[in-house]
Amino acid sequence: MTRPAPLLLLLAALLFFFALGNHELQGSTEARVSGIAMAMHLDNDWVVPRLFREPFLEKPPLSLWLDAGA
């Protein structure tokens, strides 16, 4: 009964890591969000999200903060 647990864990890990890193950014939204998060992190400005040095206030900043913190 204990044998299926490690096999199941191994199978889950293989399926999780199988295609990790095999795709590029998806559409313009993901690239924009990652650029804003990178700018927040590099400029150390966590209050106002900026896109090309202009304030980007079309979206609530919580998801951007989480992306930049990661």
Buried (B, 14 or more C-beta within 10 A) or exposed (E): EEEEEEEEEEEEEEEEEEEEEEEEEEEEEEEBBBBBBEBBBEEEEEEEBBBEEEEBEEEEBEEBBEBBEE
